[in-house]
Amino acid sequence: MNGNDVYVGETGGTLYQRHLLNLSRIRTQHSDPVAEHFYTDGHSMDDFQIMGLEKLSGSDEYRKTMEQLWKSKLRTYRPYGINVQE
């Protein structure tokens, strides 16, 4: 993987809460795509960046639908990004 790998994930909480959760999972070597990418591919926390794409209101189902659209649009599924096909 390269230094520009992207992951798209939705959250019902704040972006800050999601950021803290990702950092915690990286530090504790949790088994999820973002954490595994950082503790197995030789990255440091200096490589970690987070950015909001959209602020959405609506149901969980709507957020998840938009998440799938962004994953496809940005080609974030492996091997191009960090997302894993479900």
Buried (B, 14 or more C-beta within 10 A) or exposed (E): BEEEBBBBBBBEEEEEEBBEBBBEBBEEEBEBBBBBBBBEEEBEEEEBEEEEEEEEEEEEEEBEBBBBEBBEEBEBBEEEBBBEEE
